Amino acid sequence: MWKELETTGLPHPFYIVADTEYTGFTGIVCPYAGTNLTTYEDSLNFHVSQVRIDIECAFWMLYQLWGILWRGLRCRLGEVTKVIEACMLLHNYCIDFGDKQALCQQVGNVAVDEVQ
């Protein structure tokens, strides 16, 4: 997967949000390091942080719901994305056609109106 990203990149306007360790890679948005930041850099860091928080919350919900994620995945790295995608599709199916209230109770601390 990484080699594909290095050669073809993501289609515009998509980007990968990452830590500062990945600065300099094409198609990856990283926060600025340091403390003496311009207003623009500080603003970008804030927005990157907000996106990362949303992503971490989404993965926490997936982790809580799907037992396959409760331990290390025993598959090749290329298959990991398929497992995560399957969990996301099942999660969306449960939201669209299932009982949102029961889903939120299973995840815990999530209000029904927060689930989209």
Contact map, one row per residue, 1 for C-alpha under 8 A:
11111000000000000000000000000000000000000000000000000000000000000000000000000100000000000000000000000000000000000000
11111100000000000000000000000000000000000000000000000000000000000000000000000000000000000000000000000000000000000000
11111110000000000000000000000000000000000000000000000000000000000000000000000000000000000000000000000000000000000000
11111111100000000000000000000000000000000000000000000000000000000000000000000000000000000000000000000000000000000000
11111111110000000000000000000000000000000000000000000000000000000000000000000000000000000000000000000000000000000000
01111111100000000000000001000000000000000000000000000000000000000000000000000000000000000000000000000000000000000000
00111111100000000000000000000000000000000000000000000000000000000000000000000000000000000000000000000000000000000000
00011111110000000000000000000000000000000000000000000000000000000000000000000000000000000000000000000000000000000000
00011111111000000000000001100000000000000000000000000000000000000000000000000000000000000000000000000000000000000000
00001001111111100000000000100000000000000000000000000000000000000000000000000000000000000000000000000000000000000000
00000000111111000000000000000000000000000000000000000000000000000000000000000000000000000000000000000000000000000000
00000000011111100000000000000000000000000000000000000000000000000000000000000000000000000000000000000000000000000000
00000000011111100000000000000000000000000000000000000000000000000000000000000000000000000000000000000000000000000000
00000000011111110000000000100000000000000000000000000000000000000000000000000000000000000000000000000000000000000000
00000000010111111000000000111000000000000000000000000000000000000000000000000000000000000000000000000000000000000000
00000000000001111100000000111000000000000000000000000000000000000000000000000000000000000000000000000000000000000000
00000000000000111110000000011100000000000000000100110000000000000000000000000000000000000000000000000000000000000000
00000000000000011111110000011110000000000000000000000000000000000000000000000000000000000000000000000000000000000000
00000000000000001111111000000110000000000000000000000000000000000000000000000000000000000000000000000000000000000000
00000000000000000111111000000111100000000000000000000000000000000000000000000000000000000000000000000000000000000000
00000000000000000111111000000000000000000000000000000000000000000000000000000000000000000000000000000000000000000000
00000000000000000111111110010100000000000000000000000000000000000000000000000000000000000000000000000000000000000000
00000000000000000011111110011100000000000000000000000000000000000000000000000000000000000000000000000000000000000000
00000000000000000000011111010000000000000000000000000000000000000000000000000000000000000000000000000000000000000000
00000000000000000000011111110000000000000000000000000000000000000000000000000000000000000000000000000000000000000000
00000100100000000000000111110000000000000000000000000000000000000000000000000000000000000000000000000000000000000000
00000000110001110000000011111000000000000000000000000000000000000000000000000000000000000000000000000000000000000000
00000000000000111100011111111100000000000000000000000000000000000000000000000000000000000000000000000000000000000000
00000000000000111100001000111110000000000000000100000000000000000000000000000000000000000000000000000000000000000000
00000000000000001111011000011111000000000000100100000000000000000000000000000000000000000000000000000000000000000000
00000000000000000111000000001111100000001001100110000000000000000000000000000000000000000000000000000000000000000000
00000000000000000001000000000111110010001101100000000000000000000000000000000000000000000000000000000000000000000000
00000000000000000001000000000011111000000000000000000000000000000000000000000000000000000000000000000000000000000000
00000000000000000000000000000001111110000000000000000000000000000000000000000000000000000000000000000000000000000000
00000000000000000000000000000000111110000000000000000000000000000000000000000000000000000000000000000000000000000000
00000000000000000000000000000000011111000000000000000000000000000000000000000000000000000000000000000000000000000000
00000000000000000000000000000001011111111100000000000000000000000000000000000000000000000000000000000000000000000000
00000000000000000000000000000000000111111100000000000000000000000000000000000000000000000000000000000000000000000000
00000000000000000000000000000000000011111110000000000000000000000000000000000000000000000000000000000000000000000000
00000000000000000000000000000000000011111111000000000000000000000000000000000000000000000000000000000000000000000000
00000000000000000000000000000011000011111111100000000000000000000000000000000000000000000000000000000000000000000000
00000000000000000000000000000001000011111111110000000000000000000000000000000000000000000000000000000000000000000000
00000000000000000000000000000000000000111111111000000000000000000000000000000000000000000000000000000000000000000000
00000000000000000000000000000011000000011111111100000000000000000000000000000000000000000000000000000000000000000000
00000000000000000000000000000111000000001111111110000000000000000000000000000000000000000000000000000000000000000000
00000000000000000000000000000000000000000111111111000000000000000000000000000000000000000000000000000000000000000000
00000000000000000000000000000000000000000011111111100000000000000000000000000000000000000000000000000000000000000000
00000000000000001000000000001110000000000001111111110000000000000000000000000000000000000000000000000000000000000000
00000000000000000000000000000010000000000000111111111000000000000000000000000000000000000000000000000000000000000000
00000000000000000000000000000000000000000000011111111100000000000000000000000000000000000000000000000000000000000000
00000000000000001000000000000000000000000000001111111110000000000000000000000000000000000000000000000000000000000000
00000000000000001000000000000000000000000000000111111111000000000000000000000000000000000000000000000000000000000000
00000000000000000000000000000000000000000000000011111111100000000000000000000000000000000000000000000000000000000000
00000000000000000000000000000000000000000000000001111111110000000000000000000000000000000000000000000000000000000000
00000000000000000000000000000000000000000000000000111111111000000000000000000000000000000000000000000000000000000000
00000000000000000000000000000000000000000000000000011111111100000000000000000000000000000000000000000000000000000000
00000000000000000000000000000000000000000000000000001111111110000000000000000000000000000000000000000000000000000000
00000000000000000000000000000000000000000000000000000111111111000000000000000000000000000000000000000000000000000000
00000000000000000000000000000000000000000000000000000011111111100000000000000000000000000000000000000000000000000000
00000000000000000000000000000000000000000000000000000001111111110000000000000000000000000000000000000000000000000000
00000000000000000000000000000000000000000000000000000000111111111000000000000000000000000000000000000000001000000000
00000000000000000000000000000000000000000000000000000000011111111100100000000000000000110010000000000000000000000000
00000000000000000000000000000000000000000000000000000000001111111110110000000000000000000000000000000000000000000000
00000000000000000000000000000000000000000000000000000000000111111110010000000000000000000000000000000000011000000000
00000000000000000000000000000000000000000000000000000000000011111110000000000000000000000000000000000000011000000000
00000000000000000000000000000000000000000000000000000000000001111111110000000000000000100000000000000000000000000000
00000000000000000000000000000000000000000000000000000000000000111111111000000000000000000000000000000000000000000000
00000000000000000000000000000000000000000000000000000000000000000111111010000000000000000000000000000000000000000000
00000000000000000000000000000000000000000000000000000000000001100111111110000000000000000000000000000000000000000000
00000000000000000000000000000000000000000000000000000000000000110111111100000000000000000000000000000000000000000000
00000000000000000000000000000000000000000000000000000000000000000011111110000000000000000000000000000000000000000000
00000000000000000000000000000000000000000000000000000000000000000000111111000000000000000000000000000000000000000000
00000000000000000000000000000000000000000000000000000000000000000001101111100001000000000000000000000000000000000000
00000000000000000000000000000000000000000000000000000000000000000000000111110000000000000000000000000000000000000000
00000000000000000000000000000000000000000000000000000000000000000000000011111011000000000000000000000000000000000000
00000000000000000000000000000000000000000000000000000000000000000000000001111111000000000000000000000000000000000000
00000000000000000000000000000000000000000000000000000000000000000000000000111111100000000000000000000000000000000000
10000000000000000000000000000000000000000000000000000000000000000000000000011111110000000000000000000000000000000000
00000000000000000000000000000000000000000000000000000000000000000000000000111111111000000000000000000000000000000000
00000000000000000000000000000000000000000000000000000000000000000000000010111111111100000000000000000000000000000000
00000000000000000000000000000000000000000000000000000000000000000000000000001111111110000000000000000000000000000000
00000000000000000000000000000000000000000000000000000000000000000000000000000111111111000000000000000000000000000000
00000000000000000000000000000000000000000000000000000000000000000000000000000011111111100000000000000000000000000000
00000000000000000000000000000000000000000000000000000000000000000000000000000001111111110000000000000000000000000000
00000000000000000000000000000000000000000000000000000000000000000000000000000000111111111000000000000000000000000000
00000000000000000000000000000000000000000000000000000000000000000000000000000000011111111100000000000000000000000000
00000000000000000000000000000000000000000000000000000000000001000100000000000000001111111110000000000000000000000000
00000000000000000000000000000000000000000000000000000000000001000000000000000000000111111111000000000000000000000000
00000000000000000000000000000000000000000000000000000000000000000000000000000000000011111111100000000000000000000000
00000000000000000000000000000000000000000000000000000000000000000000000000000000000001111111110000000000000000000000
00000000000000000000000000000000000000000000000000000000000001000000000000000000000000111111111000000000000000000000
00000000000000000000000000000000000000000000000000000000000000000000000000000000000000011111111100000000000000000000
00000000000000000000000000000000000000000000000000000000000000000000000000000000000000001111111111000000000000000000
00000000000000000000000000000000000000000000000000000000000000000000000000000000000000000111111111110010000000000000
00000000000000000000000000000000000000000000000000000000000000000000000000000000000000000011111111110010000000000011
00000000000000000000000000000000000000000000000000000000000000000000000000000000000000000001111111000000000000000000
00000000000000000000000000000000000000000000000000000000000000000000000000000000000000000000111111100000000000000000
00000000000000000000000000000000000000000000000000000000000000000000000000000000000000000000111111110000000000000000
00000000000000000000000000000000000000000000000000000000000000000000000000000000000000000000011011111110000000000000
00000000000000000000000000000000000000000000000000000000000000000000000000000000000000000000011001111111000000010010
00000000000000000000000000000000000000000000000000000000000000000000000000000000000000000000000000111111100000010000
00000000000000000000000000000000000000000000000000000000000000000000000000000000000000000000000000111111110000000000
00000000000000000000000000000000000000000000000000000000000000000000000000000000000000000000011000111111111000000000
00000000000000000000000000000000000000000000000000000000000000000000000000000000000000000000000000011111111111110010
00000000000000000000000000000000000000000000000000000000000000000000000000000000000000000000000000001111111111000000
00000000000000000000000000000000000000000000000000000000000000011000000000000000000000000000000000000111111100000000
00000000000000000000000000000000000000000000000000000000000010011000000000000000000000000000000000000011111111000000
00000000000000000000000000000000000000000000000000000000000000000000000000000000000000000000000000000001111111000000
00000000000000000000000000000000000000000000000000000000000000000000000000000000000000000000000000000001101111100000
00000000000000000000000000000000000000000000000000000000000000000000000000000000000000000000000000000001101111110110
00000000000000000000000000000000000000000000000000000000000000000000000000000000000000000000000000000001000011111110
00000000000000000000000000000000000000000000000000000000000000000000000000000000000000000000000000011001000001111110
00000000000000000000000000000000000000000000000000000000000000000000000000000000000000000000000000000000000000111111
00000000000000000000000000000000000000000000000000000000000000000000000000000000000000000000000000000000000001111111
00000000000000000000000000000000000000000000000000000000000000000000000000000000000000000000001000010001000001111111
00000000000000000000000000000000000000000000000000000000000000000000000000000000000000000000001000000000000000001111
